[in-house]
Amino acid sequence: MREADVWRNVSEAEFDNAMEGMEKLVMNRLYDYTFTPQVARMIPPRPITSDDLERDRVLSQRIALFGWVEPHHLDIPEGPGFEGFLMFAQQELLKINHYKAPRDKLICILNSCKVIFGLIRHMHKEEGADSFIPILICVVLKANPDHLLSNVEFINRFRNPTKLQSEAGYYLSSLMGAVSFIETMDHTSLSNITQEEFERNVEEAIQSLPRTSPPTPSPGTPVVEGPNSPGASSALPPPSSHTGEESAQPLSLPVPTQAFSEDARRLFQKTSDTISKPLSAIGRLLAEAEESLASLAPLDFAKESDSPSSSRPQTPGSDAQHAAQQRAPYKPRVRRVPSPAVPQAPHDWDGMPDETSSRPRPPPPPTNRPLAIGPSQQPRAQAPRMQLLVPELQTPSRTPQRTPHISRAPSPSLDLAGVQAEIDRVHENATNASRETLKQIFPTMDVEVMELVLEANGGDLGRSIEALLEMSSGT
Amino acid sequence: MSKQFQFKLVLLGESAVGKSSLVLRFVKDQFDDYRESTIGAAFLTQTVALEDGTSVKFEIWDTAGQERYKSSAPMYYRNANCAVVVYDITQSASLEKARSWIRELQRQADPSIIIALCGNKSDLAVRRQVSQEEAKKYAEEEGLMWGETSAKSGEGVNEIFTEIAKKLPKTAPPSARAGGARTGAARTGVDLNKQATATGGQNEPCSC
């Protein structure tokens, strides 16, 4: 490749980029022939030359048996914000099935690890493998991504070997270590649990598994691969949409343009160009968000559910910051997700040809549309999960439409000024907490950049993390 | 430009002996070229300049010390050029654990691996349970390097890594060394670079 006219005289860095581009191009085209779960779906059928699918199935089922494993079983200390970080780490890992190129899949793994280190810093634990590995295991158990082993093998086989050394190699090995721990774990490998409890939990998990599952091994013994039954591949979940090539497609963030300098806008444009939507992760996220919602104290929920209608505080670094840290920083984001009350704009999803995910999505707040000016990709910019909220764009006219939410408030007859003050306070806390969280995940990132990104994403933490991950991975 | 060699170093030892602190001390102290690693502190790199004008870049792979993760250790020490096995001088049990790691390395790891035994927490000498003589004797019997360190004060930390750097063979071309860092049994695919390497070495362009 180096000898071709086009690349003969380019610098090493440019050539490296060209190699990356070539790998992506080739692997995107060959995806159906090289990624085992895709090969299995080919028509006419092609022979499958690896046992990836069987291993995927076995692992996935094994993980399903351990859905009850909680952080304390792995001696992971929990604290405020823990669940949120864990959820983001899962979400990053789950994106792996949304990309086709080996590099992109690998980046999903690395991003997930990066969020885990954000959590470790957040908990003020010593950074190192002692605290990292247990959390990684926890994330794999909770996320249970489809075809995890096929994905890892795909990366091993098709990623440029020189790019699988060093840091990437370390974290890929760690993921494999986490998988092998899960494959062999029994009650002796967990803390705070007796053999009886362990077996009872596994037994219950077996009962609740779908009927299509093959016989499950007795608890405490590693799963042994059974004979490859002919129905094995047809029993797999239906193909998820692998629209993984779209990371090349630009996406515009709904940034109120007048608020930013030219530089900042370019930065966001650059970021947008590389972000692609983790649509397949959304359904799962929704389910989890609903769970978290259910677990919130009603009062807490009610307070927060109103907050977006308040004006967003713009001043950074207030005294409330420290106190805010004690709050679970992700609630603002979580509470939005399953909102059934946001009205659907009928044509919001037009012009999204690659949007084939069939999972449920919350519609974007329609009030965003007038401000997401210009770029023709506007509908993409309004993609679901990221949408959550852009509080300053909420107009009073939306309030009636949100009635179902508000009705959850404990006392509708409260005096409005008091409510407003409370709302402002809560919201400010949430914003400060988000800011702290970003600092923990990106300790080396310029604080002002984080402020801008947070602001540009309407205070949405999840979205900001994604934007920052993209930005930092590019450097 | 001085010649740089790259080596994979795996860090083993019971949890709470201060493995991670030891490496953080090594990586963050003294050297100017410390760069925040891109993901987290479980994987760090640090370069040591030697008197002969060469420099050695360590890729440091931290491992989880808890017993329950022992079975995944081979994934980490595979293809490692050197290992630092850490114990806590105030906990004699941690030396026992270090011995079992060393036995495993001697059995399972690359035969040419250089192993250093490192007694950490030398600042807590008043609570010492492992004498210098005992550890040193054991290290000599097994042909290991040995030293005591304090991740807290920094004492002995750079010394032990520099000693390892000196002892590592500087024969293979830098890139080839680094290339050994990740070629697991997991790799079964086609290596497109193989042919180019076989015919012309690392610097020859691939003709595909």
Interface residues (C-beta under 8 A of the other chain):
Chain A: M1 R2 E3 D75 L110 C113 K114 I116 F117 I120 E126 E127 G128 A129 D130 F132 I133 P134 V152 E153 N156 R157 F158 P161 T162 L164 Q165 S166 E167 G169 Y170 Y171 S173 S174 M176 G177 A178 S180 F181 T184 M185 T188 S189 L190 P443 T444 S472 S473
Chain B: L11 S15 A16 K19 S20 S21 V23 L24 E36 S37 T38 I39 G40 A41 A42 F43 T45 E59 W61 D62 T63 A64 G65 Q66 R68 Y69 S71 S72 M75 Y76 A178 G179 A181 R182 T183 G184 A186 R187 T188 G189 V190 D191 N193 P205 C206 S207 C208
